[in-house]
């Protein structure tokens, strides 16, 4: 991983652009979650309806600490046991800290504190979480290589961060922290 590429990607994120980057299992698309125009553009090129919501990827729990405030001790221990790592949790957002264009129709927000070195470097350099959604148009298979990302999106991606996928065969598990129900295996 080259720090120059991370700096370039962060510049793109800060200017409202969309990046493609390797994650634990598939290539992901990302942008600044608090930039409504960037998120809507990402949803458009992915052909994903807003109501479905998106995942936030973070480098550390400190980056998403305000979302942990409503959690009880047992729920925090669940996060301790699974983060950083390839686990996405649906966390409550009673204070409305995360914009509706990220959460979609949901009261909760999907969050992953990643152990993937590229994701961590991006979020650390950006200074907060970024959007993490699979690099594929709706209903197509997620991209497993850079060529597929370019085939799917061409010039709609503003920067492609080089790197390798992690060792997972499929996208991360998604579980609800309140009910412990698995939403996606």
Secondary structure, 3 states (H helix, E strand, C coil): CCHHHHHHHHHHHHCCCCEEEECCCCEEEECCCCCHHHHHHHHHHHCCCHHHCCEEEECCHHHHHHHHCCCCHHHHHHHHHHCCCCEEEEEECCCCCCCHHHHCCCCEEEEEECCCHHHHHHHHHHCCCEEEEECCCCCCCCCCCHHHHHHHHHHHCCEECCCCCCCCCCCCEEEECCCCCEEEC
